[in-house]
Amino acid sequence: DTAVSQTPKYLVTQMGNDKSIKCEQNLGHDTMYWYKQDSKKFLKIMFSYNNKELIINETVPNRFSPKSPDKAHLNLHINSLELGDSAVYFCASSQDGQGEFLRGYTFGSGTRLTVV
Amino acid sequence: GEDVEQSLFLSVREGDSSVINCTYTDSSSTYLYWYKQEPGAGLQLLTYIFSNMDMKQDQRLTVLLNKKDKHLSLRIADTQTGDSAIYFCAEKGGNNRKLIWGLGTSLAVNP
């Protein structure tokens, strides 16, 4: 029944490793997002996909690569993890279109990534 | 560029009203939102307002929008300890596909 689900919920890994976070939404939304929330709780958008097409690509190191196999899934792969990548990563989805956007975004519960 | 500003902290006593303020710069905003984030959880849409409205009430929540001053506020009546959370203001411009977020106001409710 979960609308936007992310896995894993917690991820602890060593510097230099490569890891992936997965996101799935069952709301039928056509747009999905990745956000990073740092230790001060500041939210920063990283990427957005609309119907599998990349539409927002903020200034993010190219070690971060999103992949959207279909409009219900958006994964985030991170290469060569660094200490500064430690944060909570949120997936979200929305339905674009006149009158639809009033519902805003639906967020997943987050993936807490700790790089040691 | 577009910007959304909020004060970072607010502390109130249980039973009092809380007012969280937000200012934004985008004059083409179409929708404005308040999201709530409880500790260890994701963000949850609390309420929203269209830019052509100046007030919206939903139970204990009252949203006021002053479009001329680009000022949005969220009033929580009879604040409870369960209202302790971070409240994010966000706006969507007419041509933007992304929301512009404030930094969040951390509300502490003291018994």
Contacts between the chains, C-beta under 8 A, distances in Angstrom:
chain1	res1	chain2	res2	distance
A	4	B	42	7.9
A	31	B	97	7.2
A	33	B	98	7.6
A	40	B	103	7.9
A	41	B	37	7.5
A	41	B	86	5.7
A	41	B	103	7.6
A	41	B	104	5.3
A	41	B	106	7.5
A	42	B	103	5.5
A	42	B	104	7.4
A	43	B	43	7.9
A	43	B	88	6.9
A	43	B	101	4.8
A	43	B	104	7.4
A	45	B	98	5.7
A	48	B	97	6.8
A	48	B	98	6.3
A	50	B	97	7.3
A	55	B	97	6.1
A	56	B	97	6.7
A	56	B	98	5.6
A	90	B	42	5.9
A	90	B	43	7.1
A	92	B	43	7.8
A	96	B	97	6.8
A	101	B	30	7.9
A	101	B	31	6.3
A	101	B	92	6.4
A	102	B	31	5.8
A	102	B	48	5.8
A	102	B	50	7.3
A	103	B	45	7.0
A	103	B	48	7.8
A	104	B	31	7.3
A	104	B	33	5.0
A	104	B	35	7.5
A	104	B	45	4.9
A	104	B	48	6.1
A	104	B	90	7.4
A	104	B	99	7.2
A	105	B	43	7.5
A	105	B	45	7.3
A	105	B	99	6.7
A	106	B	45	7.5
A	107	B	42	4.0
A	107	B	43	4.5
A	107	B	44	7.2
A	108	B	42	5.7
A	109	B	41	6.1
A	109	B	42	4.5
A	110	B	41	7.5
A	110	B	42	5.3
